[in-house]
Amino acid sequence: MPLSDVSWLALAPGSAAGPGAATGGTSVFAPLSSHADEIHRYSLFVLGITGAIFLVVATLLAVAVVRFRRRPGDDDAEPPQIYGSLQVEVAWTVIPVLIVIVLGLTTARTIFQIQDRAKPPGALEVTVIGRQWWWELRYPALGIVTANELHVPVSDASRPAPTFLTLLSADVAHSFWVPRLAGKTDLIPNKVNRTWIDPRKPGLYVGQCAEFCGTQHAKMLLRVYVHTPEDFERWVASQKAEPDAAVGGISEGRRVFETTACLNCHTVRGTVGDGRYGPDLTHLMSRETIASGAVPNTPETLKAWIRDPAHFKPGVLMPAMQLDEARLDALVGYLQTLR
Ligand code: CUA
């Protein structure tokens, strides 16, 4: 497959080797988290009411079309014109007003039910920072920083383990949306928003930035990996570990990383690179994708990405570093060691 054909569809759940990968998809009608459950229930209620309105209107329309259609032998005279009917006008004013009030109140109730959920002690805290065009993920209590692929524990009835998300933006408005786990919550500059998820099944859940945030908005994808408690512990331990390259000698590839502009934007723990403008690369190889879920993470795509990021994401803020082939290979070789 040519690199240009790599699309997020190629990364559709099922093809991904995520933990128990089959729980992907983006249907709001297949919720697997309390927040998404409330929205699902409410969607059915609204669909019921609006569906009933559609049926009534469509039936009346069909009756009118059939019953009052032109027939052979019509005299073409205008039918009797009726002006003003208090009963009819009261009915078609009061009924819609009541419907709007019911929908408004039930919407408010659903919103408050979701927002008022108390944070249980011990809940996992993650700070999600929207950036053009990727997600910075920080686990303050665990000292973990990663990008685009959110890892959380499963939360079943016997062991509730919700994850609370603090949503911030570094630039423009973004929106965090993983349909099977929670409704959209915006990430707004200079405003702190909160949401939470408690996925019931391990697996990979995909999502998408849901607020237009610039040219690469469509490729600001989200991946949520839900683990069993044991697997989550393992993931945490692997993220806290120093990468091998940081304890070993300094390779040619690491020298390239440390002597080009890479380090202004990227952090690799244990090196002089401590930039925060781009994703933390300390455990880059633990991620299945690069470019915010838009490109699978393989040595070939990684090399093509560094050669020309705009090939995959036109308008991307990462510049092409103009490295010659030998230095590019050395750099990719070094990045492969960041496990
Ligand atoms: Cu970020 Cu759209």
Boltz pocket constraint, residues with backbone or C-beta under 6 A from the ligand:
constraints:
  - pocket:
      binder: B
      contacts: [[A, 130], [A, 131], [A, 133], [A, 173], [A, 174], [A, 175], [A, 209], [A, 210], [A, 211], [A, 212], [A, 213], [A, 214], [A, 217], [A, 218], [A, 220]]
      max_distance: 6.0
